[in-house]
């Protein structure tokens, strides 16, 4: 989950400033510690410490570093506490080899014991540090730099995206990947860059090479050669991927926080996602219609998007779809996964390790199985394990808490559902067109809501600021909205939340309700509306402070509520089906302003990172 950045120039430059900006753009991937190493005139110069990037920059002055190579890292701790000695980059015994790493080396303990027996001295508690020492050991044997790296990586079990430099090879750096993302950008003949994510390189290029598993790249100034080292190293040619994201998309653009900016970007992200090609949707629809068994799997926010999407798709598909958290997929399907099954895998980053391992296992368990994936990142790991992939068009999402990636995931699954409705002719064309018109209206509804409501939600939060516990309750498709809205408040404001079925909340949770206890009801006027009225009255009778999210014309639940948040959309079944898209920005704003009210940074929630690439 760490962020890594590398750069190599012809000749010495003020390279520390560029490396610093690179990891600043990746700070959402980790912010426990950071460091930069530069190569200059045959020597490596290292500066690193624990803390936020700006704090360390103020102390260590990264931007003053001069050299022709720089490797930089911003860390989310896995092995070893977030203290200076465990921050990256890590060096070998001779201070000649430097490494930055994202991932986890599972067999580092046995490798470390071997290296200790050979006299190596370690400076940290990390798994990463065994890498430069292993390379050092192979170089001692007379093996060249590239092949020493390959031999080292073949001994490392686990996941890695790494960048390595060697002081005696001043004109190259080595980049390699297994299960952790690495991209490469070039200014041909002048400069080469690498990073763990696209935003770090947007100021320099929009054309990228995306490394695959067991691929290693040798970067020279403005040039790259790539080999696959899974067996005997073979040089390969890879296509350039063009990304049409603007530089502004990776910056705050005048907003106080990335999270707020990304909430306000949701309408345009949805408009882009509505342009997913009909051909892609048709292929997805066909696979689902032909399948005997269908599962949808994800983690975190993507799992709640999957719950909403499952509800929409099954409405038109006429088949049961079983939702399973990706970390439990193998356990639940160990003896029951059958041929002719389809797994829909949903991931913002496409790099979530539990999801990758789940679909890998499914592939091994049954040869005749299809993986259909939904992700926001072109060339991510999930795309390489999938038979079909739809790329949502959220653009870069820097805030750790997912916002626009959630709404674009639900919209994409909604488009698949409507394509199935067309293919199966389950409803009259006019009905399907009405559902599609409602879905197409979702960006305008959210845009209208955001223009009117941001400040009123800020005021609402001021009245709730002392509350540490909340319920988010709903019925039907809105249970997904309740769970995701509750998760947002939990993530960024550190409140204790239960996102629950309103009916099930009577079986235990209602015991916690006291006078003033805040309960947020998600209440579109769908088929569950009348029963939800009864649930609201039950909680109100016990002193609950009722906050309801309703459509603009709502009267009954509004009259029962202490506070009402109104979503400007029509009160009919077509719009109700896509309420998980249009209702969620209200809850995202509630979480955002709650974080500020409690003095927390909504872009960097405590103990969380954007992409979970380790167990």
NUZAKOL-110203 format. One line per field, with one value per residue (C-alpha): residue number from 1; x, y, z; residue in one letter. Coordinates in steps of 0.001 Angstrom, whole numbers. Each point is the difference from the previous one (the first is absolute). Example, Ala and Ser with C-alpha at 12.3 -4.5 7.8 and 13.67 -1.06 7.14 Angstrom:
lovo	(1; 2);
x	(12300; 1370);
y	(-4500; 3440);
z	(7800; -660);
roro	(A; S);
END
This chain:
lovo	(1; 2; 3; 4; 5; 6; 7; 8; 9; 10; 11; 12; 13; 14; 15; 16; 17; 18; 19; 20; 21; 22; 23; 24; 25; 26; 27; 28; 29; 30; 31; 32; 33; 34; 35; 36; 37; 38; 39; 40; 41; 42; 43; 44; 45; 46; 47; 48; 49; 50; 51; 52; 53; 54; 55; 56; 57; 58; 59; 60; 61; 62; 63; 64; 65; 66; 67; 68; 69; 70; 71; 72; 73; 74; 75; 76; 77; 78; 79; 80; 81; 82; 83; 84; 85; 86; 87; 88; 89; 90; 91; 92; 93; 94; 95; 96; 97; 98; 99; 100; 101; 102; 103; 104; 105; 106; 107; 108; 109; 110; 111; 112; 113; 114; 115; 116; 117; 118; 119; 120; 121; 122; 123; 124; 125; 126; 127; 128; 129; 130; 131; 132; 133; 134; 135; 136; 137; 138; 139; 140; 141; 142; 143; 144; 145; 146; 147; 148; 149; 150; 151; 152; 153; 154; 155; 156; 157; 158; 159; 160; 161; 162; 163; 164; 165; 166; 167; 168; 169; 170; 171; 172; 173; 174; 175; 176; 177; 178; 179; 180; 181; 182; 183; 184; 185; 186; 187; 188; 189; 190; 191; 192; 193; 194; 195; 196; 197; 198; 199; 200; 201; 202; 203; 204; 205; 206; 207; 208; 209; 210; 211; 212; 213; 214; 215; 216; 217; 218; 219; 220; 221; 222; 223; 224; 225; 226; 227; 228; 229; 230; 231; 232; 233; 234; 235; 236; 237; 238; 239; 240; 241; 242; 243; 244; 245; 246; 247; 248; 249; 250; 251; 252; 253; 254; 255; 256; 257; 258; 259; 260; 261; 262; 263; 264; 265; 266; 267; 268; 269; 270; 271; 272; 273; 274; 275; 276; 277; 278; 279; 280; 281; 282; 283; 284; 285; 286; 287; 288; 289; 290; 291; 292; 293; 294; 295; 296; 297; 298; 299; 300; 301; 302; 303; 304; 305; 306; 307; 308; 309; 310; 311; 312; 313; 314; 315; 316; 317; 318; 319; 320; 321; 322; 323; 324; 325; 326; 327; 328; 329; 330; 331; 332; 333; 334; 335; 336; 337; 338; 339; 340; 341; 342; 343; 344; 345; 346; 347; 348; 349; 350; 351; 352; 353; 354; 355; 356; 357; 358; 359; 360; 361; 362; 363; 364; 365; 366; 367; 368; 369; 370; 371; 372; 373; 374; 375; 376; 377; 378; 379; 380; 381; 382; 383; 384; 385; 386; 387; 388; 389; 390; 391; 392; 393; 394; 395; 396; 397; 398; 399; 400; 401; 402; 403; 404; 405; 406; 407; 408; 409; 410; 411; 412; 413; 414; 415; 416; 417; 418; 419; 420; 421; 422; 423; 424; 425; 426; 427; 428; 429; 430; 431; 432; 433; 434; 435; 436; 437; 438; 439; 440; 441; 442; 443; 444; 445; 446; 447; 448; 449; 450; 451; 452; 453; 454; 455; 456; 457; 458; 459; 460; 461; 462; 463; 464; 465; 466; 467; 468; 469; 470; 471; 472; 473; 474; 475; 476; 477; 478; 479; 480; 481; 482; 483; 484; 485; 486; 487; 488; 489; 490; 491; 492; 493; 494; 495; 496; 497; 498; 499; 500; 501; 502; 503; 504; 505; 506; 507; 508; 509; 510; 511; 512; 513; 514; 515; 516; 517; 518; 519; 520; 521; 522; 523; 524; 525; 526; 527; 528; 529; 530; 531; 532; 533; 534; 535; 536; 537; 538; 539; 540; 541; 542; 543; 544; 545; 546; 547; 548; 549; 550; 551; 552; 553; 554; 555; 556; 557; 558; 559; 560; 561; 562; 563; 564; 565; 566; 567; 568; 569; 570; 571; 572; 573; 574; 575; 576; 577; 578; 579; 580; 581; 582; 583; 584; 585; 586; 587; 588; 589; 590; 591; 592; 593; 594; 595; 596; 597; 598; 599; 600; 601; 602; 603; 604; 605; 606; 607; 608; 609; 610; 611; 612; 613; 614; 615);
x	(0; 3061; 747; 3250; 1574; 3187; 1754; 3234; 1554; 2995; 2304; -570; -3144; -1914; -1706; -1194; -2665; -1546; 144; -1628; -2895; -315; -584; -2234; -2333; 124; -447; -3517; 1662; 1743; 1195; 1770; 3479; 1890; 3474; 2059; 3360; 1951; 3005; 2674; 3503; 197; -1482; -3455; -1420; -2950; -2479; -3041; -2097; -3423; -2919; -1874; 1850; -151; 1258; 2996; 640; 116; 2632; 2072; -389; -548; -341; 3672; 1281; 1974; 840; -923; -2074; -2597; -2142; -2754; -2519; -2990; -902; -2978; 1514; -358; 3257; 1580; -1385; -327; 3318; 3050; 2050; -2880; -681; 1163; 2303; 2075; 3680; 2419; 3014; 2235; -2533; 272; -3459; -3251; -3545; -3524; -2762; -3774; -1292; 1040; 2732; -1598; 3180; 2169; 691; 1767; 1865; 1068; 1356; 2041; 1420; 785; 1972; 2094; 842; -2568; -1045; -3598; -1128; -3794; -2794; -1466; -393; 1248; 3556; 839; -209; 3092; 1970; -874; 987; 3256; 682; -486; 2149; 2773; -159; 777; -3551; -988; -2550; -2998; 466; 674; -3382; -1705; 1564; -1079; -3584; -317; 786; -2541; -3488; -2797; -818; 2191; 251; 3626; 2489; 3739; 3140; 3670; 2714; 2340; -2691; -594; -1874; -2873; -2598; -1938; -3744; -1882; -3464; -1946; -3561; 764; -492; 2842; -265; 2756; 85; 2631; 1192; 1822; 3751; -62; -1814; -1691; -2525; -1719; -2631; -2556; -2918; -920; -462; 3710; 952; -2801; 2129; 2475; -1945; -3350; 1537; 1004; 1421; -1803; 2136; -1577; 845; 3525; 1084; 3138; 923; 3402; -438; 2656; -392; -2913; 116; -1343; 475; -2353; 473; -2235; 2014; -2527; 2123; 3061; 104; -1532; -64; -3542; -1729; -2908; -2516; -240; -3251; -1369; -1875; -2135; 48; 947; 2627; -2753; -1767; 2781; 35; -2463; -1118; -938; -1827; 1167; 332; 146; -3043; -2171; 1366; -740; -3564; -564; 1600; -2602; -2389; 2693; 1431; -3485; -445; 3260; -991; -3346; 2053; 1141; -403; -3122; 2195; 1716; -3365; -1360; 2939; -503; -3736; 484; 2360; -2438; -2981; 1867; 1386; -1458; 1481; 947; 1978; 968; 2995; 1904; 1231; -878; -1785; 100; -1866; -2822; -64; -312; -3005; -1790; 1054; -1107; -3465; -265; 1302; -2136; -3114; 510; 2034; -2457; 2833; 1427; 3395; 1848; 2074; 3161; 2715; 3131; 2013; -2590; -574; 2287; -1347; -3621; 429; 2724; -2238; -2772; 1519; -1273; 814; -1849; 88; 657; 1698; -456; 3011; -229; 2974; 823; 3732; 3; 2798; -1853; 1967; -2914; -1951; 2949; 609; -3702; -296; 3340; -1264; -3259; 1942; 2004; -3015; -2030; 1374; -3382; -738; -277; 1317; -1715; 1602; -802; 2824; 1103; 3606; 1113; 2558; -457; 510; -3681; -222; 2634; -1892; -3351; -1776; -1815; 614; -1936; 2032; -2032; 823; 390; 3492; 2650; -1368; 2530; -2056; 291; -3763; -1642; -2644; -246; 1358; -2993; -2608; 1631; 123; -3718; -801; 2079; -1822; -3269; 932; 685; -3400; -1793; 1880; -1239; -3545; 345; 1504; -2667; -2949; -1239; -1957; -1610; 2528; -1634; 569; 3648; 457; -1488; 2503; 2817; -1167; -4; 3542; 1183; -1489; 2089; 2897; -2424; -1795; 3290; 1217; -3225; 218; 3624; -730; -2783; 974; 3677; -363; -3219; 1711; 2866; -2540; -1578; 3392; 463; -3090; 1244; 3660; -67; -1466; 2394; -2511; -2422; -2364; -495; -3203; -1869; -1891; 311; 2639; 644; 1661; 3078; -223; -336; 3041; 2149; -1144; 772; 3394; 905; -807; 1924; 3044; 514; -1694; 834; -3576; -1379; -2581; -2413; -1321; -2970; -3274; -2657; -2034; 2946; 974; -2935; 1822; 2618; 1350; -3138; 1063; 2715; -2369; -267; -1300; 1764; 1677; 437; -1600; 298; -2711; 466; -3544; -725; -3732; 380; -1900; 1500; -1038; -3103; 1815; 2854; -2508; -785; 3694; 498; -2872; 1499; 3358; -1583; -2089; 3262; 1474; 1926; 988; -1343; 1905; -1573; 1313; -3044; -1060; -991; -3768; -25; -2524; -727; 3527; 978; -2711; 1285; 3627; 1992; 2202; -572; 2485; -1830; 1271; -1393; -1338; -3456; -1932; -464; 1282; 2408; 1975; -354; 1975; 3050; -300; 3262; 1727; -1970; -408; 3611; 1592; -2095; 1539; 3487; -370; -1283; 3143; 2270; -1358; -72; 3711; 700; -2191; 2159; 3295; 834; 1480; -2620; 2614; 2154; -2224; 1680; 1561; -1334; 1609; -1509; 971; 246; 2758; 958; -1981);
y	(0; 2257; 2574; -241; 2324; -203; 2254; -129; 2914; 640; 2007; 1404; 2051; 1331; -3374; -18; 2590; -2210; -3121; 1924; 1072; -3594; -1435; 2924; -1138; -3513; 891; -1462; -3434; 386; 2741; -1603; 974; 919; 240; 792; -1349; 1638; -1128; 2593; -595; -3656; 489; -488; 2721; -1011; 2103; -1517; 199; -812; 2410; 1838; 1012; 3745; -365; -2009; 2358; 2938; -1857; -1821; 2250; -2718; 2676; 965; -3440; -47; -3030; -1956; -2742; 283; -2668; 1214; -1709; 833; -2827; -1766; -2279; -3781; -1512; 2117; 2984; 3342; 1380; 1419; -3198; -1826; 2733; -490; 48; -2871; -612; -2931; -317; 2040; 2794; -759; -1459; 1810; -1400; 1368; -2588; -290; -3408; -2743; -2659; -3002; -2049; 2853; -1651; -3020; 2194; 2363; -2883; -1168; 3476; 513; -3245; 1473; 3108; 2480; 2722; 1232; 3467; -512; -2395; -28; -2808; 2338; 261; -3553; 1056; 2265; -2485; -2922; 2048; 918; -3699; -940; 2905; -1282; -3243; 1912; 86; 3229; 2430; -1051; -3723; 530; 1731; -2812; -2679; 1942; 398; -3666; -793; 2444; -1351; 2531; 3274; 2846; 3087; 1058; 2529; -626; 1991; -992; 2615; -1868; 11; 3761; -10; -2351; -917; -3258; -253; -3263; -1140; -2893; 738; 3628; 2689; 1708; 2407; 1532; 3290; 1414; 3316; -1752; 424; 2156; -1321; -3188; -176; -2767; 24; -2174; 2030; 2300; 3357; 163; 157; 2166; 3209; -1708; -2329; -1602; -2986; -2906; -3481; -2121; -2844; -3412; -2679; -1447; 2873; 2030; 3273; 1582; 3776; 2189; 3734; 149; -3705; -3286; -3708; -2569; -3696; -2744; -1937; -2628; -2701; 869; 3801; 956; 3545; 1088; 2900; 1710; 2489; 3520; 757; 3513; 1530; 3087; 1270; 3644; 1061; 1848; -3334; -972; 3282; 1637; 2648; 2593; -2357; -327; -3788; -2613; -1731; 3096; 578; -3602; 177; 3041; -1873; -2759; 1448; 169; -3393; -1477; 1733; -1525; -3425; 205; -147; -3594; -1654; -2010; -2797; -412; -23; -2581; -2340; 279; -543; -3118; -1632; 601; -1239; -3188; -770; -2653; 1470; 3637; 1516; 3609; 681; 3013; 1666; 3169; 2701; -2106; -2733; 2393; 1169; -3684; -398; 2845; -1258; -3541; 1305; 1894; -2844; -2725; 2103; -482; -3212; -2295; -1944; -8; 1634; -915; 2756; -1084; 2113; -770; -1046; -2751; -1152; -3030; -1070; 233; -1600; -2533; -3009; 1617; 2069; -1524; 159; 2603; 2424; 3724; 2154; 3760; 1582; 3674; 2122; 3694; -526; -3438; -891; -1111; -3049; -1987; 449; -955; -3139; -893; 89; -1777; -2781; -206; -332; -2901; -1664; -106; 431; 747; 3155; 3613; 3041; 3293; 2996; 3618; 2388; 3606; -685; -975; -2818; -853; -3564; -899; 718; -2630; -2710; 833; -1193; 3324; 3327; 3229; 3049; 2535; 3607; 1538; 1305; 263; -209; 1332; 64; -3306; -205; -1086; 2408; 358; -3499; -1357; 1852; -926; -3668; -40; 1832; -2479; -2934; 1811; 305; -3743; -654; 2162; -1663; -3360; 1423; 957; -3328; -2048; 2263; -419; 3265; 2127; 2230; 3116; -1316; -787; 3443; 1575; -1843; 1072; 3644; -124; -1385; 2635; 2693; -986; 2422; 2935; -993; -155; 3259; 1740; -1458; 1072; 3567; 309; -2129; 30; 2779; -1375; -3340; 1904; 1584; -3393; -1347; 2888; -1245; -3624; 637; -1504; -3342; -2931; -2656; -143; -2378; 121; -1906; -897; -2709; -1589; 1364; 2872; -2366; 284; 3797; -211; -2252; 2142; 3259; -1429; -1213; 3508; 1528; -2796; 429; 3749; 1208; -2997; -356; -3429; -923; -2823; -113; -2336; -1233; 2081; -3155; -1939; 2891; -966; -3252; 1447; 3427; 1854; -792; 2656; 2846; 2758; 3553; 1900; -3063; 952; -2374; 685; -1562; -401; 352; 157; -552; -3582; -3186; -59; 3561; -782; -2601; 2440; 2479; -2583; -461; 3752; 212; -2842; 1765; 3403; -1383; -929; 3500; -384; 3183; -745; 1284; -1066; 124; 288; 1219; 3629; -557; -2281; 835; -2967; -894; 3673; 758; -2796; 1177; 2461; 833; -573; -138; 301; -1485; 1865; -2935; -1220; -2387; -2993; -3551; 853; 2457; -2064; -2847; 2252; 1772; -1642; 2354; 3181; -346; -820; 3463; 1316; -2616; 615; 3700; -901; -2074; 2702; 2789; -2315; -663; 3741; 509; -2526; 1498; -2907; -1; -1572; -691; -2094; -2039; -1562; -3436; -166; 102; 208; -3335; -3141; -2032; -2083; -2331);
z	(0; -82; -2680; -1949; -2548; -2039; -2506; -2027; -1925; -2181; 2254; 3470; 652; 3001; -19; 3600; -778; -2714; 2181; 2842; -2233; -1215; 3469; 949; -2774; 1483; 3662; -88; -281; 3349; 2331; 2972; -1209; -3140; -1468; -3087; -1155; -2820; -2002; -675; -1319; 1073; 3492; 1529; 2253; 2211; 1972; 1760; 3146; 1467; -267; -2729; -3152; 610; 3581; -1200; -2922; 2407; 2032; -2620; -3101; -2601; -2675; 352; -1046; -3262; -2132; -3132; 1706; 2747; 1686; 2313; 2269; 2182; 2375; 1520; 2624; -274; 1320; 2696; 1896; -1820; 1279; -1734; -271; -1704; -2542; -3578; -1966; 1402; -751; -10; 2303; -2299; -657; -3721; -690; 820; -184; 366; 238; 54; 1046; 2375; -78; 1702; 465; 1247; 3376; -1500; -2491; 2755; 2101; -2980; -580; 3685; -27; -2818; 2006; -1297; 2415; -84; 999; 64; 921; -3519; -2484; -2750; 1280; -989; -3687; -188; 2113; -2277; -3053; 1741; 625; -3656; -1210; 2296; -1990; -3186; -1396; -1757; 1421; -2124; 572; 3717; 219; -1931; 2209; 3087; -1179; -863; 3625; 1389; 639; 202; -1702; -1106; -2077; 365; -1323; 476; -723; 306; 430; -2377; -2734; -180; -3310; 843; 2580; 168; 516; 572; 890; 1408; 1165; 914; -2643; -1846; -2942; -2125; -1909; -2358; -1377; -2834; 31; 3133; 3064; 1206; 2827; 1933; 2710; 1726; -1345; -2875; 1835; 867; -3683; -1405; 2; -2343; -2296; -740; -1798; 2199; -79; 2590; 1315; 437; 2526; -287; -2229; 543; -1682; -337; -106; -1554; -659; -2445; -872; 1348; -687; 1529; 683; 1308; 2591; 1061; -1655; -2069; -449; -3366; -1333; -837; -1707; 1761; -1383; 1354; 1835; -404; 2951; -661; 3568; 515; 2519; 1881; 535; 2381; 1891; 2367; -2493; 2604; 2376; 3573; -284; -2731; 1494; -462; -3499; -965; 1326; -2226; -2920; 183; -2608; -2681; 985; -460; -3354; -1219; 1280; -1808; -3210; 597; -3389; -745; -1332; 3395; 1748; -2441; 649; 3759; -369; -2146; 2499; 2854; -1977; -979; 3468; 2258; 3199; 601; 2858; 639; 2210; 1285; 3199; 1899; -1974; -3173; 1883; 835; -3615; -892; 2312; -1762; -3435; 775; 900; -3315; -2182; 1572; -597; -3739; -145; 1749; 1675; 3492; 453; 3184; 1541; 1873; 1572; -1997; 3065; 604; -3569; 171; 3413; -1121; -3419; 806; -668; -2021; -2832; -3229; -3681; -2037; 2904; -389; 2627; -163; 1715; 972; 1082; -118; -420; -1589; 2417; 3162; 1090; 1476; -3228; -2215; 2042; -51; -3781; -416; 2235; -1960; -3254; 1400; 1580; -3202; -3517; -1536; 1959; -1106; 1872; -819; 1651; 691; 910; -337; -999; -3499; 29; 3682; 1186; -25; -3737; -763; 1869; -1616; -3110; -326; 1696; 161; 967; 1936; -798; 3443; -774; 2740; 3525; 2475; 3201; 1853; 555; -3278; -1312; -3775; -516; 1955; -2038; -3313; 1057; 812; -3230; -2031; 1581; -705; -3670; -104; 1563; -2551; -2856; 1291; 97; -3669; -1013; 1800; -827; 3550; -140; -2706; -1756; 1476; 3518; -638; -1563; 3124; 2212; -2309; 50; 3806; 46; -2483; 2244; 3028; -762; -270; 3222; 1917; -1529; 1015; 3497; 507; -1085; 2576; 2956; 1001; 2575; 1486; 667; 1610; 2369; 690; 1052; 2438; 1857; 85; 752; 3524; -1080; -151; -1123; -2919; -1750; -3785; -783; -3171; -1843; -3426; -2349; 2411; 2493; -2236; 270; 3794; 297; -2300; 1608; 3417; -1177; -1186; 3389; 1715; -2272; 42; 3218; 2223; 1248; 928; -2635; -682; -3564; 284; -1379; 1755; 598; 1436; 2244; 2236; 759; 2316; -1073; 1121; 3591; -346; -819; 2615; -90; -2801; -1578; -3704; -2504; -3717; -2156; -3765; -1299; -3733; -711; -1181; 862; 3518; 880; 2078; 2096; 547; 1438; 2684; 775; 360; 2479; 2062; 313; 520; 2873; 1787; -270; -3237; -1855; -3488; -3041; -3288; -3546; -2257; -3435; -381; 42; 3061; 2748; 2293; 1133; -58; 2559; 2267; -184; 2070; -2973; -3715; -2886; -3326; -3263; -3044; -1980; -1045; 2234; -2289; -403; -2809; 2119; 3179; -1576; -405; 3350; 1232; -2463; 670; 3789; 925; -556; 2905; 2291; -1406; 847; 3456; 588; -1418; 2199; 3029; -464; -17; 3078; 1857; -1147; -2336; -3502; -2306; -2687; 2321; 2330; 3005; -668; -3573; -3432; -3462; -1503; 2116; -1647; 3055; 2282);
roro	(X; X; X; X; X; X; X; X; X; X; X; X; X; X; X; X; X; X; X; X; X; X; X; X; X; X; X; X; X; X; X; X; X; X; X; X; X; X; X; X; X; X; X; X; X; X; X; X; X; X; X; X; X; X; X; X; X; X; X; X; X; X; X; X; X; X; X; X; X; X; X; X; X; X; X; X; X; X; X; X; X; X; X; X; X; X; X; X; X; X; X; X; X; X; X; X; X; X; X; X; X; X; X; X; X; X; X; X; X; X; X; X; X; X; X; X; X; X; X; X; X; X; X; X; X; X; X; X; X; X; X; X; X; X; X; X; X; X; X; X; X; X; X; X; X; X; X; X; X; X; X; X; X; X; X; X; X; X; X; X; X; X; X; X; X; X; X; X; X; X; X; X; X; X; X; X; X; X; X; X; X; X; X; X; X; X; X; X; X; X; X; X; X; X; X; X; X; X; X; X; X; X; X; X; X; X; X; X; X; X; X; X; X; X; X; X; X; X; X; X; X; X; X; X; X; X; X; X; X; X; X; X; X; X; X; X; X; X; X; X; X; X; X; X; X; X; X; X; X; X; X; X; X; X; X; X; X; X; X; X; X; X; X; X; X; X; X; X; X; X; X; X; X; X; X; X; X; X; X; X; X; X; X; X; X; X; X; X; X; X; X; X; X; X; X; X; X; X; X; X; X; X; X; X; X; X; X; X; X; X; X; X; X; X; X; X; X; X; X; X; X; X; X; X; X; X; X; X; X; X; X; X; X; X; X; X; X; X; X; X; X; X; X; X; X; X; X; X; X; X; X; X; X; X; X; X; X; X; X; X; X; X; X; X; X; X; X; X; X; X; X; X; X; X; X; X; X; X; X; X; X; X; X; X; X; X; X; X; X; X; X; X; X; X; X; X; X; X; X; X; X; X; X; X; X; X; X; X; X; X; X; X; X; X; X; X; X; X; X; X; X; X; X; X; X; X; X; X; X; X; X; X; X; X; X; X; X; X; X; X; X; X; X; X; X; X; X; X; X; X; X; X; X; X; X; X; X; X; X; X; X; X; X; X; X; X; X; X; X; X; X; X; X; X; X; X; X; X; X; X; X; X; X; X; X; X; X; X; X; X; X; X; X; X; X; X; X; X; X; X; X; X; X; X; X; X; X; X; X; X; X; X; X; X; X; X; X; X; X; X; X; X; X; X; X; X; X; X; X; X; X; X; X; X; X; X; X; X; X; X; X; X; X; X; X; X; X; X; X; X; X; X; X; X; X; X; X; X; X; X; X; X; X; X; X; X; X; X; X; X; X; X; X; X; X; X; X; X; X; X; X; X; X; X; X; X; X; X; X; X; X; X; X; X; X; X; X; X; X; X; X; X; X; X; X; X; X; X; X; X; X; X; X; X; X);
END
